[in-house]
Amino acid sequence: MTVMTVDLVTTPADVEGLRRLYPQSIHGVLWLQTHFPSSEWGALLQDQACFSADCPDHLLSDAVDAGLLVHQLIAV
């Protein structure tokens, strides 16, 4: 039996038009560390980083291409 672990998650932020991005696995953490300067790691690892709605799409496309499993929560 194979268990799939989600590596990165995006959720809607409290501000309309913004999305949060945070890691759920060590692979997600390592991937974020290769894409952001160390000065931003704290916010990213503590679910405090927010991005405009189109920014995570580009980041997550790269993450999927790198083999990460991504989960995007959509607000309706």
N, C-alpha and C positions, 0 to 999 in steps of 0.2 A: 504494500500500500504506500503510495506516494502522497506526502503532505506538502501542499504548496503554501509557502510563506510569502505574504505580501511584503514587498521591500519599501515602497513609498506610497503614501496616501495623500490625496488632496481633499480638502473640505471647503465649503463656503466660509468666508470670514464674516465677522460681525458687520463689516462695512460692505454695502452692495458693490459688486464689481471686483471685489478682491477675493483671492483664494489662499488658503493656508497649504503649506507643503511640509510634511514631516516624515521621517524615516520610521520603519517598523521592523527593520532587521539590520544586522551588521553590514550587509551588502548595501542597503540604502544609505547608511551612515558613511561608508567608504565612498560611495558614488557622490554624495553631496560634498564630501571633503575634496574631491577632485574637481568640483565645479564652482566652488565658492572660496573666497579667502578665509583664512583662519579667524579673522576678526568677526565673521558672520556665523561661525559654527554654533555658538551658544544659542542664538535666536533660532537657528534651524533645528537644533536638537531638542529645544524646549517648546516646540510648536508655537513659536512667536513670530515666525517669518510669514509675511503676506506679500502676495504678488498680484499684479493686474491679471485679469481673467485670461488673456492670451499668452502671458509669459509661461505659466506651467505647461501649456500645450507643447511649446517648443522644448522645454526641459524634459518633459515626460516622454516625448517622442525619442529623444536621445537616450533616456533611461531604458526604454523598451528595446531600442536597438542594441543596447549593451547587455540585454538579457534579464533585466529586472522585471519583477511582477509589480504592476502599478494598479492601485484602486482609486477611482475618482468618484467621490460622493457628489451627487447632483442635487441641488435644491430646486424644488418645484413650487 
